[in-house]
Amino acid sequence: MVGRLARTDLSPSHGLQPIFEGVSNSLHSIDDARRIGGKITIRVLRDSKQQRLKDEAGHLVCRPIRDIQIEDNGVGFTKPN
């Protein structure tokens, strides 16, 4: 997923689609590994070099998202997939 999110052109109504697909891939990977203790970690990294965003009332809230990382303990990347 690293870098893919920045290159994905999505309408606001489909903004979470890449995260959904990443989690879906992780679930399949864990299933393929036949893991009982499957684990998915999602990290949202913010850009500390940019100014904070403002909400509708003009209050400063959070910094822009720089990256989203999805990690699992599934089979990983193999030649077949």
C-alpha positions in Angstrom: 0.0 0.0 0.0 2.9 2.4 0.6 2.7 5.0 -2.2 -0.4 3.5 -3.8 -2.7 5.8 -1.8 -1.1 8.9 -3.1 -1.4 7.8 -6.7 -5.0 6.8 -6.4 -7.5 9.2 -7.8 -10.8 8.7 -5.9 -13.9 10.7 -5.4 -14.6 11.8 -1.8 -17.3 9.2 -1.7 -14.7 6.4 -2.3 -11.9 7.8 -0.1 -11.7 4.7 2.1 -11.7 2.2 -0.8 -7.9 1.6 -0.7 -8.0 0.9 3.0 -10.9 -1.5 2.5 -9.0 -3.4 -0.2 -5.8 -3.5 1.9 -7.7 -5.0 4.9 -9.5 -7.4 2.6 -6.1 -8.6 1.1 -4.8 -9.0 4.7 -7.8 -11.1 5.6 -7.2 -13.4 2.6 -3.5 -13.6 3.4 -4.2 -14.7 7.0 -6.8 -17.2 5.8 -4.3 -18.6 3.3 -1.8 -19.0 6.1 -4.4 -20.9 8.1 -3.6 -18.7 11.1 -5.8 -18.9 14.1 -4.2 -15.8 15.7 -4.5 -13.5 12.7 -3.4 -9.9 13.3 -3.9 -6.8 11.1 -2.3 -3.5 12.1 -3.3 -0.2 10.4 -1.1 2.8 11.0 -2.1 6.3 9.9 1.0 8.5 9.7 0.5 12.3 9.7 2.7 14.9 8.1 4.3 16.9 10.9 5.9 19.3 8.4 2.6 20.7 7.2 0.2 22.9 9.1 -2.7 21.4 10.9 -6.1 21.1 9.1 -9.1 23.1 10.2 -12.6 21.8 10.8 -15.8 23.5 9.5 -15.7 26.0 12.5 -12.1 27.0 11.8 -10.6 25.1 14.7 -7.2 23.4 14.2 -7.6 19.7 14.4 -5.0 17.3 12.9 -2.3 17.3 10.3 -2.8 15.9 6.8 -2.3 12.1 6.4 1.1 11.3 4.9 0.8 7.6 4.7 -1.4 4.6 5.6 0.3 1.3 6.3 -1.4 -2.0 6.6 0.5 -5.0 8.0 -0.6 -8.5 8.7 0.8 -11.9 9.8 -0.5 -13.8 6.7 1.4 -15.6 4.0 3.0 -12.5 2.6 3.9 -12.0 -1.1 4.7 -15.2 -2.9 5.4 -16.1 -6.5 1.8 -17.3 -7.2 0.2 -14.1 -5.8 
